[in-house]
Amino acid sequence: MTSPLKRIQEYPKESKRLIGIEYDQFLALVELAKQRHIEKQIELEAQKIRINAKGAGRKAEMTVEEGVCLCLVYLRQKPIFEVLGLLFDISKTNANDAFHYWIKIIREILPASQMEEAEDNEQAYEKLQQKLTEHLLIVDSSEQRTARPIDYEEQKKLYSGKKKMHTLKNQFIVLPGGQDIVDVTVGELGKTSDISLFRQSLPKFNNHQKFLGDKAYLGETAIVTPQKKPKNGELTEEQKQENKKISTQRIGVEHLIGKIKIFRVAAERFRLVRHQYEQVILAVCGLVRVRLGSVDLLTLKNGVPLEPI
């Protein structure tokens, strides 16, 4: 059986289909992950009380390239860990351990949004807030099915009346045309309304920032929404044309959510434990930004601050 890593090495054009990003992007991600992996090993070494000589333990079963590839295969294809182990010629347990190790590293090195990218630099954050006012940002939310909790009170919190199932809700605020993810909120309870979720995020933005949304955001002054048909009435032709224009502009966020759902772990029922949901989905958002070309991995490797669009 050919491993996914050997497959994309021999046929780089299949990389996007198998792991979700281009082969050259994968190589750049591996270099960045290797750098963070070495840093983590140095941190662990400093905390150890050593009994055996350094290097005397069991050798690692996987290279950095294999570990990152394994993680991406899981995110893109979502096989069970037994199958994932077979693909990489390791046990189910080692496949599980490898995924959870490398997903943490990918999450640490890839910013999930422009806001996250700038949050540690006050000057860059203020500059980003001001720059974003030049755009009409698009906001939308999506829901992902999750396991029904045993506890009835927990069931009520996660039950989505809209989807008629237990879900976790994510909100995406994006640039026009879906060029990049500006801000993302993940793992909210399924019963949370879209407008309540948006109002929690609003303080992050400049007071003059304007947004575009669907009818779920009617009543929020910061969001331009379509006209709702009056009871027992009809919209005018002018209102219909305006609604059509808004729908055309909003399609960018739908396309971007579609790119996130290319990674099956973000599209199908979430099988991992719930406390890992935020880490996994934000890692996927980081990979989508790499796929879009919004994140320059070479720039991240060199520690150069990124300029907002």
Phi and psi restraints in degrees (value plus and minus 20) as a CYANA .aco file:
   2 THR   PHI     -97.4   -57.4
   2 THR   PSI     110.0   150.0
   3 SER   PHI     -93.5   -53.5
   3 SER   PSI     133.2   173.2
   4 PRO   PHI     -76.9   -36.9
   4 PRO   PSI     -54.8   -14.8
   5 LEU   PHI     -85.7   -45.7
   5 LEU   PSI     -66.4   -26.4
   6 LYS   PHI     -83.5   -43.5
   6 LYS   PSI     -55.4   -15.4
   7 ARG   PHI     -82.8   -42.8
   7 ARG   PSI     -67.0   -27.0
   8 ILE   PHI     -95.4   -55.4
   8 ILE   PSI     -43.7    -3.7
   9 GLN   PHI     -89.2   -49.2
   9 GLN   PSI     -58.7   -18.7
  10 GLU   PHI     -99.6   -59.6
  10 GLU   PSI     -54.3   -14.3
  11 TYR   PHI    -149.9  -109.9
  11 TYR   PSI      57.6    97.6
  12 PRO   PHI     -76.8   -36.8
  12 PRO   PSI     -46.7    -6.7
  13 LYS   PHI     -88.3   -48.3
  13 LYS   PSI     -37.7     2.3
  14 GLU   PHI    -106.2   -66.2
  14 GLU   PSI     -24.0    16.0
  15 SER   PHI     -78.5   -38.5
  15 SER   PSI     -66.8   -26.8
  16 LYS   PHI     -82.0   -42.0
  16 LYS   PSI     -57.0   -17.0
  17 ARG   PHI     -92.6   -52.6
  17 ARG   PSI     -54.7   -14.7
  18 LEU   PHI    -108.2   -68.2
  18 LEU   PSI     -58.9   -18.9
  19 ILE   PHI    -143.8  -103.8
  19 ILE   PSI     -21.3    18.7
  20 GLY   PHI      74.1   114.1
  20 GLY   PSI     -33.1     6.9
  21 ILE   PHI    -153.1  -113.1
  21 ILE   PSI     144.5   184.5
  22 GLU   PHI     -87.4   -47.4
  22 GLU   PSI     138.1   178.1
  23 TYR   PHI     -83.2   -43.2
  23 TYR   PSI     -61.7   -21.7
  24 ASP   PHI     -86.4   -46.4
  24 ASP   PSI     -52.7   -12.7
  25 GLN   PHI     -87.6   -47.6
  25 GLN   PSI     -58.1   -18.1
  26 PHE   PHI     -81.9   -41.9
  26 PHE   PSI     -64.5   -24.5
  27 LEU   PHI     -83.1   -43.1
  27 LEU   PSI     -61.0   -21.0
  28 ALA   PHI     -86.2   -46.2
  28 ALA   PSI     -58.7   -18.7
  29 LEU   PHI     -84.8   -44.8
  29 LEU   PSI     -59.3   -19.3
  30 VAL   PHI     -81.1   -41.1
  30 VAL   PSI     -63.6   -23.6
  31 GLU   PHI     -82.0   -42.0
  31 GLU   PSI     -61.2   -21.2
  32 LEU   PHI     -87.5   -47.5
  32 LEU   PSI     -61.5   -21.5
  33 ALA   PHI     -86.5   -46.5
  33 ALA   PSI     -57.7   -17.7
  34 LYS   PHI     -82.6   -42.6
  34 LYS   PSI     -60.9   -20.9
  35 GLN   PHI     -81.7   -41.7
  35 GLN   PSI     -65.2   -25.2
  36 ARG   PHI     -89.7   -49.7
  36 ARG   PSI     -56.3   -16.3
  37 HIS   PHI     -80.7   -40.7
  37 HIS   PSI     -64.9   -24.9
  38 ILE   PHI     -81.9   -41.9
  38 ILE   PSI     -62.4   -22.4
  39 GLU   PHI     -80.5   -40.5
  39 GLU   PSI     -62.4   -22.4
  40 LYS   PHI     -86.4   -46.4
  40 LYS   PSI     -58.2   -18.2
  41 GLN   PHI     -86.1   -46.1
  41 GLN   PSI     -58.3   -18.3
  42 ILE   PHI     -84.5   -44.5
  42 ILE   PSI     -62.0   -22.0
  43 GLU   PHI     -82.1   -42.1
  43 GLU   PSI     -63.2   -23.2
  44 LEU   PHI     -86.0   -46.0
  44 LEU   PSI     -60.6   -20.6
  45 GLU   PHI     -81.4   -41.4
  45 GLU   PSI     -58.2   -18.2
  46 ALA   PHI     -87.8   -47.8
  46 ALA   PSI     -43.3    -3.3
  47 GLN   PHI    -112.6   -72.6
  47 GLN   PSI     -30.3     9.7
  48 LYS   PHI     -96.7   -56.7
  48 LYS   PSI     125.6   165.6
  49 ILE   PHI    -123.5   -83.5
  49 ILE   PSI      80.4   120.4
  50 ARG   PHI    -101.6   -61.6
  50 ARG   PSI     113.5   153.5
  51 ILE   PHI    -125.4   -85.4
  51 ILE   PSI     -70.3   -30.3
  52 ASN   PHI    -107.5   -67.5
  52 ASN   PSI     140.1   180.1
  53 ALA   PHI     -85.7   -45.7
  53 ALA   PSI     130.7   170.7
  54 LYS   PHI     -79.3   -39.3
  54 LYS   PSI     112.1   152.1
  55 GLY   PHI      69.7   109.7
  55 GLY   PSI     -18.6    21.4
  56 ALA   PHI    -105.6   -65.6
  56 ALA   PSI     -33.1     6.9
  57 GLY   PHI     -96.8   -56.8
  57 GLY   PSI    -196.7  -156.7
  58 ARG   PHI     -89.8   -49.8
  58 ARG   PSI     117.5   157.5
  59 LYS   PHI     -92.1   -52.1
  59 LYS   PSI     130.5   170.5
  60 ALA   PHI     -83.8   -43.8
  60 ALA   PSI     119.6   159.6
  61 GLU   PHI     -98.0   -58.0
  61 GLU   PSI     -43.1    -3.1
  62 MET   PHI    -146.7  -106.7
  62 MET   PSI     126.0   166.0
  63 THR   PHI    -101.0   -61.0
  63 THR   PSI     150.0   190.0
  64 VAL   PHI     -80.7   -40.7
  64 VAL   PSI     -62.8   -22.8
  65 GLU   PHI     -78.8   -38.8
  65 GLU   PSI     -63.3   -23.3
  66 GLU   PHI     -87.5   -47.5
  66 GLU   PSI     -61.0   -21.0
  67 GLY   PHI     -83.4   -43.4
  67 GLY   PSI     -65.7   -25.7
  68 VAL   PHI     -86.5   -46.5
  68 VAL   PSI     -61.0   -21.0
  69 CYS   PHI     -83.2   -43.2
  69 CYS   PSI     -63.5   -23.5
  70 LEU   PHI     -77.2   -37.2
  70 LEU   PSI     -65.6   -25.6
  71 CYS   PHI     -81.9   -41.9
  71 CYS   PSI     -64.0   -24.0
  72 LEU   PHI     -88.4   -48.4
  72 LEU   PSI     -56.8   -16.8
  73 VAL   PHI     -81.5   -41.5
  73 VAL   PSI     -62.0   -22.0
  74 TYR   PHI     -83.6   -43.6
  74 TYR   PSI     -66.4   -26.4
  75 LEU   PHI     -82.6   -42.6
  75 LEU   PSI     -60.3   -20.3
  76 ARG   PHI     -99.4   -59.4
  76 ARG   PSI     -61.7   -21.7
  77 GLN   PHI    -127.2   -87.2
  77 GLN   PSI     -43.5    -3.5
  78 LYS   PHI      31.9    71.9
  78 LYS   PSI      35.4    75.4
  79 PRO   PHI     -97.8   -57.8
  79 PRO   PSI     145.3   185.3
  80 ILE   PHI     -90.9   -50.9
  80 ILE   PSI     137.6   177.6
  81 PHE   PHI     -86.1   -46.1
  81 PHE   PSI     -46.0    -6.0
  82 GLU   PHI     -84.2   -44.2
  82 GLU   PSI     -63.6   -23.6
  83 VAL   PHI     -88.3   -48.3
  83 VAL   PSI     -59.6   -19.6
  84 LEU   PHI     -80.5   -40.5
  84 LEU   PSI     -60.3   -20.3
  85 GLY   PHI     -83.4   -43.4
  85 GLY   PSI     -60.7   -20.7
  86 LEU   PHI     -82.2   -42.2
  86 LEU   PSI     -59.3   -19.3
  87 LEU   PHI     -83.1   -43.1
  87 LEU   PSI     -52.2   -12.2
  88 PHE   PHI    -130.4   -90.4
  88 PHE   PSI      -9.3    30.7
  89 ASP   PHI      38.6    78.6
  89 ASP   PSI      24.4    64.4
  90 ILE   PHI    -155.7  -115.7
  90 ILE   PSI     152.5   192.5
  91 SER   PHI     -95.6   -55.6
  91 SER   PSI     144.2   184.2
  92 LYS   PHI     -78.8   -38.8
  92 LYS   PSI     -62.1   -22.1
  93 THR   PHI     -83.7   -43.7
  93 THR   PSI     -64.0   -24.0
  94 ASN   PHI     -87.6   -47.6
  94 ASN   PSI     -53.5   -13.5
  95 ALA   PHI     -84.8   -44.8
  95 ALA   PSI     -62.8   -22.8
  96 ASN   PHI     -81.8   -41.8
  96 ASN   PSI     -67.5   -27.5
  97 ASP   PHI     -83.3   -43.3
  97 ASP   PSI     -61.9   -21.9
  98 ALA   PHI     -84.0   -44.0
  98 ALA   PSI     -62.9   -22.9
  99 PHE   PHI     -79.6   -39.6
  99 PHE   PSI     -68.1   -28.1
 100 HIS   PHI     -88.7   -48.7
 100 HIS   PSI     -46.8    -6.8
 101 TYR   PHI     -92.9   -52.9
 101 TYR   PSI     -67.9   -27.9
 102 TRP   PHI     -98.4   -58.4
 102 TRP   PSI     -45.5    -5.5
 103 ILE   PHI     -86.7   -46.7
 103 ILE   PSI     -53.7   -13.7
 104 LYS   PHI     -84.8   -44.8
 104 LYS   PSI     -62.1   -22.1
 105 ILE   PHI     -87.2   -47.2
 105 ILE   PSI     -64.1   -24.1
 106 ILE   PHI     -81.5   -41.5
 106 ILE   PSI     -60.5   -20.5
 107 ARG   PHI     -83.1   -43.1
 107 ARG   PSI     -58.5   -18.5
 108 GLU   PHI     -90.0   -50.0
 108 GLU   PSI     -53.9   -13.9
 109 ILE   PHI    -114.6   -74.6
 109 ILE   PSI     -38.3     1.7
 110 LEU   PHI    -130.8   -90.8
 110 LEU   PSI      94.0   134.0
 111 PRO   PHI     -88.8   -48.8
 111 PRO   PSI     113.6   153.6
 112 ALA   PHI     -98.0   -58.0
 112 ALA   PSI     -37.6     2.4
 113 SER   PHI    -177.1  -137.1
 113 SER   PSI     147.3   187.3
 114 GLN   PHI     -83.2   -43.2
 114 GLN   PSI     -58.5   -18.5
 115 MET   PHI     -81.4   -41.4
 115 MET   PSI     -64.8   -24.8
 116 GLU   PHI     -85.3   -45.3
 116 GLU   PSI     -56.3   -16.3
 117 GLU   PHI     -81.3   -41.3
 117 GLU   PSI     -53.7   -13.7
 118 ALA   PHI    -123.5   -83.5
 118 ALA   PSI     -23.8    16.2
 119 GLU   PHI     -86.1   -46.1
 119 GLU   PSI     -44.6    -4.6
 120 ASP   PHI    -106.5   -66.5
 120 ASP   PSI     -24.2    15.8
 121 ASN   PHI    -143.1  -103.1
 121 ASN   PSI      85.1   125.1
 122 GLU   PHI     -79.0   -39.0
 122 GLU   PSI     -61.3   -21.3
 123 GLN   PHI     -85.6   -45.6
 123 GLN   PSI     -64.3   -24.3
 124 ALA   PHI     -85.3   -45.3
 124 ALA   PSI     -56.2   -16.2
 125 TYR   PHI     -85.7   -45.7
 125 TYR   PSI     -64.6   -24.6
 126 GLU   PHI     -85.1   -45.1
 126 GLU   PSI     -58.8   -18.8
 127 LYS   PHI     -83.7   -43.7
 127 LYS   PSI     -61.2   -21.2
 128 LEU   PHI     -84.2   -44.2
 128 LEU   PSI     -66.4   -26.4
 129 GLN   PHI     -75.4   -35.4
 129 GLN   PSI     -64.1   -24.1
 130 GLN   PHI     -88.3   -48.3
 130 GLN   PSI     -61.3   -21.3
 131 LYS   PHI     -83.4   -43.4
 131 LYS   PSI     -56.8   -16.8
 132 LEU   PHI     -87.6   -47.6
 132 LEU   PSI     -44.0    -4.0
 133 THR   PHI     -85.0   -45.0
 133 THR   PSI     -34.7     5.3
 134 GLU   PHI     -95.6   -55.6
 134 GLU   PSI     -32.6     7.4
 135 HIS   PHI    -136.5   -96.5
 135 HIS   PSI     131.3   171.3
 136 LEU   PHI    -112.7   -72.7
 136 LEU   PSI      80.5   120.5
 137 LEU   PHI     -94.4   -54.4
 137 LEU   PSI     127.3   167.3
 138 ILE   PHI    -125.6   -85.6
 138 ILE   PSI     112.9   152.9
 139 VAL   PHI    -141.7  -101.7
 139 VAL   PSI     119.9   159.9
 140 ASP   PHI    -180.1  -140.1
 140 ASP   PSI     144.3   184.3
 141 SER   PHI    -149.1  -109.1
 141 SER   PSI     139.6   179.6
 142 SER   PHI    -159.4  -119.4
 142 SER   PSI     139.3   179.3
 143 GLU   PHI    -143.1  -103.1
 143 GLU   PSI     125.2   165.2
 144 GLN   PHI    -145.5  -105.5
 144 GLN   PSI     113.6   153.6
 145 ARG   PHI     -86.1   -46.1
 145 ARG   PSI     120.4   160.4
 146 THR   PHI    -153.9  -113.9
 146 THR   PSI     150.4   190.4
 147 ALA   PHI     -85.6   -45.6
 147 ALA   PSI     122.7   162.7
 148 ARG   PHI     -94.0   -54.0
 148 ARG   PSI     104.2   144.2
 149 PRO   PHI     -85.6   -45.6
 149 PRO   PSI     136.1   176.1
 150 ILE   PHI     -92.6   -52.6
 150 ILE   PSI     -61.3   -21.3
 151 ASP   PHI     -90.6   -50.6
 151 ASP   PSI     110.8   150.8
 152 TYR   PHI     -84.4   -44.4
 152 TYR   PSI     -59.5   -19.5
 153 GLU   PHI     -83.4   -43.4
 153 GLU   PSI     -58.3   -18.3
 154 GLU   PHI     -87.5   -47.5
 154 GLU   PSI     -56.6   -16.6
 155 GLN   PHI     -78.8   -38.8
 155 GLN   PSI     -64.1   -24.1
 156 LYS   PHI     -83.1   -43.1
 156 LYS   PSI     -56.5   -16.5
 157 LYS   PHI     -88.1   -48.1
 157 LYS   PSI     -55.3   -15.3
 158 LEU   PHI    -111.5   -71.5
 158 LEU   PSI     -31.8     8.2
 159 TYR   PHI     -94.5   -54.5
 159 TYR   PSI     105.9   145.9
 160 SER   PHI    -120.9   -80.9
 160 SER   PSI      95.7   135.7
 161 GLY   PHI     -84.8   -44.8
 161 GLY   PSI     -49.1    -9.1
 162 LYS   PHI     -89.1   -49.1
 162 LYS   PSI     -64.7   -24.7
 163 LYS   PHI    -112.9   -72.9
 163 LYS   PSI     -31.4     8.6
 164 LYS   PHI      38.4    78.4
 164 LYS   PSI      19.2    59.2
 165 MET   PHI    -180.5  -140.5
 165 MET   PSI     153.7   193.7
 166 HIS   PHI    -107.7   -67.7
 166 HIS   PSI     103.9   143.9
 167 THR   PHI    -157.5  -117.5
 167 THR   PSI     144.7   184.7
 168 LEU   PHI    -134.6   -94.6
 168 LEU   PSI     118.2   158.2
 169 LYS   PHI    -127.2   -87.2
 169 LYS   PSI     118.1   158.1
 170 ASN   PHI    -142.5  -102.5
 170 ASN   PSI     122.2   162.2
 171 GLN   PHI    -137.9   -97.9
 171 GLN   PSI     115.4   155.4
 172 PHE   PHI    -142.2  -102.2
 172 PHE   PSI     109.6   149.6
 173 ILE   PHI    -135.9   -95.9
 173 ILE   PSI     101.0   141.0
 174 VAL   PHI    -149.4  -109.4
 174 VAL   PSI     144.5   184.5
 175 LEU   PHI     -93.7   -53.7
 175 LEU   PSI     139.1   179.1
 176 PRO   PHI     -73.1   -33.1
 176 PRO   PSI     119.2   159.2
 177 GLY   PHI      57.8    97.8
 177 GLY   PSI     -16.8    23.2
 178 GLY   PHI      46.9    86.9
 178 GLY   PSI      12.4    52.4
 179 GLN   PHI     -87.7   -47.7
 179 GLN   PSI     -50.5   -10.5
 180 ASP   PHI    -183.2  -143.2
 180 ASP   PSI     140.8   180.8
 181 ILE   PHI    -109.0   -69.0
 181 ILE   PSI      97.8   137.8
 182 VAL   PHI    -103.2   -63.2
 182 VAL   PSI     -65.9   -25.9
 183 ASP   PHI    -171.6  -131.6
 183 ASP   PSI     125.8   165.8
 184 VAL   PHI    -160.1  -120.1
 184 VAL   PSI     117.7   157.7
 185 THR   PHI    -142.4  -102.4
 185 THR   PSI     106.2   146.2
 186 VAL   PHI    -147.2  -107.2
 186 VAL   PSI     136.5   176.5
 187 GLY   PHI      57.3    97.3
 187 GLY   PSI       0.5    40.5
 188 GLU   PHI     -95.2   -55.2
 188 GLU   PSI     138.1   178.1
 189 LEU   PHI     -84.2   -44.2
 189 LEU   PSI     123.3   163.3
 190 GLY   PHI     -78.9   -38.9
 190 GLY   PSI     -47.3    -7.3
 191 LYS   PHI     -98.5   -58.5
 191 LYS   PSI     -31.7     8.3
 192 THR   PHI     -85.3   -45.3
 192 THR   PSI     111.2   151.2
 193 SER   PHI     -96.1   -56.1
 193 SER   PSI     133.6   173.6
 194 ASP   PHI     -79.2   -39.2
 194 ASP   PSI     -62.4   -22.4
 195 ILE   PHI     -89.8   -49.8
 195 ILE   PSI     -54.8   -14.8
 196 SER   PHI     -86.3   -46.3
 196 SER   PSI     -60.3   -20.3
 197 LEU   PHI     -84.2   -44.2
 197 LEU   PSI     -61.4   -21.4
 198 PHE   PHI     -84.2   -44.2
 198 PHE   PSI     -62.3   -22.3
 199 ARG   PHI     -84.8   -44.8
 199 ARG   PSI     -45.8    -5.8
 200 GLN   PHI     -89.9   -49.9
 200 GLN   PSI     -50.8   -10.8
 201 SER   PHI    -107.4   -67.4
 201 SER   PSI     -39.8     0.2
 202 LEU   PHI     -76.2   -36.2
 202 LEU   PSI     -58.4   -18.4
 203 PRO   PHI     -80.6   -40.6
 203 PRO   PSI     -37.1     2.9
 204 LYS   PHI     -90.8   -50.8
 204 LYS   PSI     -38.5     1.5
 205 PHE   PHI    -125.9   -85.9
 205 PHE   PSI     143.0   183.0
 206 ASN   PHI     -81.5   -41.5
 206 ASN   PSI     125.7   165.7
 207 ASN   PHI     -79.9   -39.9
 207 ASN   PSI     -43.2    -3.2
 208 HIS   PHI    -114.7   -74.7
 208 HIS   PSI     -16.6    23.4
 209 GLN   PHI     -88.8   -48.8
 209 GLN   PSI     115.8   155.8
 210 LYS   PHI    -134.0   -94.0
 210 LYS   PSI     130.3   170.3
 211 PHE   PHI    -150.4  -110.4
 211 PHE   PSI     144.9   184.9
 212 LEU   PHI    -146.3  -106.3
 212 LEU   PSI     110.6   150.6
 213 GLY   PHI    -166.0  -126.0
 213 GLY   PSI     158.8   198.8
 214 ASP   PHI    -111.5   -71.5
 214 ASP   PSI    -188.5  -148.5
 215 LYS   PHI     -88.9   -48.9
 215 LYS   PSI     -33.0     7.0
 216 ALA   PHI     -85.7   -45.7
 216 ALA   PSI     -37.2     2.8
 217 TYR   PHI    -125.7   -85.7
 217 TYR   PSI      -5.6    34.4
 218 LEU   PHI     -78.3   -38.3
 218 LEU   PSI     112.2   152.2
 219 GLY   PHI      84.2   124.2
 219 GLY   PSI     -33.3     6.7
 220 GLU   PHI    -113.6   -73.6
 220 GLU   PSI      96.2   136.2
 221 THR   PHI     -85.8   -45.8
 221 THR   PSI     -45.0    -5.0
 222 ALA   PHI     -98.4   -58.4
 222 ALA   PSI     -29.5    10.5
 223 ILE   PHI    -135.1   -95.1
 223 ILE   PSI     110.6   150.6
 224 VAL   PHI    -101.4   -61.4
 224 VAL   PSI     103.8   143.8
 225 THR   PHI    -146.4  -106.4
 225 THR   PSI     141.2   181.2
 226 PRO   PHI     -86.4   -46.4
 226 PRO   PSI     137.2   177.2
 227 GLN   PHI     -93.4   -53.4
 227 GLN   PSI     115.3   155.3
 228 LYS   PHI    -111.2   -71.2
 228 LYS   PSI     117.4   157.4
 229 LYS   PHI     -85.5   -45.5
 229 LYS   PSI     107.2   147.2
 230 PRO   PHI     -87.1   -47.1
 230 PRO   PSI     132.1   172.1
 231 LYS   PHI     -81.4   -41.4
 231 LYS   PSI     109.9   149.9
 232 ASN   PHI      39.3    79.3
 232 ASN   PSI       7.6    47.6
 233 GLY   PHI    -158.5  -118.5
 233 GLY   PSI    -195.8  -155.8
 234 GLU   PHI    -153.4  -113.4
 234 GLU   PSI     132.8   172.8
 235 LEU   PHI     -96.7   -56.7
 235 LEU   PSI     130.1   170.1
 236 THR   PHI     -94.2   -54.2
 236 THR   PSI     144.4   184.4
 237 GLU   PHI     -80.9   -40.9
 237 GLU   PSI     -57.5   -17.5
 238 GLU   PHI     -84.4   -44.4
 238 GLU   PSI     -61.3   -21.3
 239 GLN   PHI     -86.3   -46.3
 239 GLN   PSI     -58.1   -18.1
 240 LYS   PHI     -83.3   -43.3
 240 LYS   PSI     -61.4   -21.4
 241 GLN   PHI     -86.1   -46.1
 241 GLN   PSI     -57.3   -17.3
 242 GLU   PHI     -86.5   -46.5
 242 GLU   PSI     -61.5   -21.5
 243 ASN   PHI     -82.2   -42.2
 243 ASN   PSI     -58.6   -18.6
 244 LYS   PHI     -85.5   -45.5
 244 LYS   PSI     -59.3   -19.3
 245 LYS   PHI     -84.0   -44.0
 245 LYS   PSI     -62.7   -22.7
 246 ILE   PHI     -83.9   -43.9
 246 ILE   PSI     -62.4   -22.4
 247 SER   PHI     -81.0   -41.0
 247 SER   PSI     -59.8   -19.8
 248 THR   PHI     -83.3   -43.3
 248 THR   PSI     -60.8   -20.8
 249 GLN   PHI     -90.9   -50.9
 249 GLN   PSI     -54.9   -14.9
 250 ARG   PHI     -92.9   -52.9
 250 ARG   PSI     -37.1     2.9
 251 ILE   PHI     -81.2   -41.2
 251 ILE   PSI     -43.0    -3.0
 252 GLY   PHI     -79.2   -39.2
 252 GLY   PSI     -61.4   -21.4
 253 VAL   PHI     -90.8   -50.8
 253 VAL   PSI     -53.5   -13.5
 254 GLU   PHI     -85.2   -45.2
 254 GLU   PSI     -60.9   -20.9
 255 HIS   PHI     -84.6   -44.6
 255 HIS   PSI     -60.2   -20.2
 256 LEU   PHI     -87.9   -47.9
 256 LEU   PSI     -61.4   -21.4
 257 ILE   PHI     -81.6   -41.6
 257 ILE   PSI     -56.2   -16.2
 258 GLY   PHI     -82.0   -42.0
 258 GLY   PSI     -58.3   -18.3
 259 LYS   PHI     -86.7   -46.7
 259 LYS   PSI     -56.4   -16.4
 260 ILE   PHI     -84.4   -44.4
 260 ILE   PSI     -59.4   -19.4
 261 LYS   PHI     -98.0   -58.0
 261 LYS   PSI     -23.4    16.6
 262 ILE   PHI     -80.3   -40.3
 262 ILE   PSI     -53.6   -13.6
 263 PHE   PHI     -99.8   -59.8
 263 PHE   PSI      91.0   131.0
 264 ARG   PHI     -82.4   -42.4
 264 ARG   PSI     -44.1    -4.1
 265 VAL   PHI     -84.9   -44.9
 265 VAL   PSI     -41.4    -1.4
 266 ALA   PHI    -119.0   -79.0
 266 ALA   PSI     -23.3    16.7
 267 ALA   PHI    -130.1   -90.1
 267 ALA   PSI     -59.0   -19.0
 268 GLU   PHI    -115.9   -75.9
 268 GLU   PSI     157.9   197.9
 269 ARG   PHI     -74.1   -34.1
 269 ARG   PSI     111.6   151.6
 270 PHE   PHI     -97.3   -57.3
 270 PHE   PSI      99.4   139.4
 271 ARG   PHI    -116.9   -76.9
 271 ARG   PSI     -41.5    -1.5
 272 LEU   PHI     -95.5   -55.5
 272 LEU   PSI     150.6   190.6
 273 VAL   PHI     -84.2   -44.2
 273 VAL   PSI     128.2   168.2
 274 ARG   PHI     -84.0   -44.0
 274 ARG   PSI     -51.3   -11.3
 275 HIS   PHI     -88.9   -48.9
 275 HIS   PSI     -31.3     8.7
 276 GLN   PHI    -111.8   -71.8
 276 GLN   PSI     -25.4    14.6
 277 TYR   PHI     -78.5   -38.5
 277 TYR   PSI     -69.2   -29.2
 278 GLU   PHI     -79.9   -39.9
 278 GLU   PSI     -66.3   -26.3
 279 GLN   PHI     -79.6   -39.6
 279 GLN   PSI     -65.1   -25.1
 280 VAL   PHI     -88.1   -48.1
 280 VAL   PSI     -67.8   -27.8
 281 ILE   PHI     -89.1   -49.1
 281 ILE   PSI     -56.5   -16.5
 282 LEU   PHI     -88.3   -48.3
 282 LEU   PSI     -54.1   -14.1
 283 ALA   PHI     -83.5   -43.5
 283 ALA   PSI     -61.0   -21.0
 284 VAL   PHI     -82.1   -42.1
 284 VAL   PSI     -62.5   -22.5
 285 CYS   PHI     -79.4   -39.4
 285 CYS   PSI     -60.6   -20.6
 286 GLY   PHI     -81.9   -41.9
 286 GLY   PSI     -60.9   -20.9
 287 LEU   PHI     -87.4   -47.4
 287 LEU   PSI     -57.3   -17.3
 288 VAL   PHI     -84.6   -44.6
 288 VAL   PSI     -58.3   -18.3
 289 ARG   PHI     -85.1   -45.1
 289 ARG   PSI     -55.3   -15.3
 290 VAL   PHI     -85.1   -45.1
 290 VAL   PSI     -65.0   -25.0
 291 ARG   PHI     -79.9   -39.9
 291 ARG   PSI     -58.1   -18.1
 292 LEU   PHI     -96.6   -56.6
 292 LEU   PSI     -34.1     5.9
 293 GLY   PHI      63.9   103.9
 293 GLY   PSI      -8.2    31.8
 294 SER   PHI     -98.5   -58.5
 294 SER   PSI     -42.3    -2.3
 295 VAL   PHI    -134.7   -94.7
 295 VAL   PSI     101.0   141.0
 296 ASP   PHI    -112.4   -72.4
 296 ASP   PSI      88.7   128.7
 297 LEU   PHI     -85.3   -45.3
 297 LEU   PSI     -51.7   -11.7
 298 LEU   PHI     -85.9   -45.9
 298 LEU   PSI     -59.5   -19.5
 299 THR   PHI     -84.5   -44.5
 299 THR   PSI     -62.0   -22.0
 300 LEU   PHI     -83.2   -43.2
 300 LEU   PSI     -59.8   -19.8
 301 LYS   PHI     -82.6   -42.6
 301 LYS   PSI     -58.4   -18.4
 302 ASN   PHI    -104.8   -64.8
 302 ASN   PSI     -23.3    16.7
 303 GLY   PHI      53.0    93.0
 303 GLY   PSI       4.3    44.3
 304 VAL   PHI    -108.2   -68.2
 304 VAL   PSI     108.6   148.6
 305 PRO   PHI     -83.6   -43.6
 305 PRO   PSI     118.8   158.8
 306 LEU   PHI    -105.7   -65.7
 306 LEU   PSI     123.5   163.5
 307 GLU   PHI    -106.6   -66.6
 307 GLU   PSI     115.3   155.3
 308 PRO   PHI     -88.9   -48.9
 308 PRO   PSI     133.2   173.2
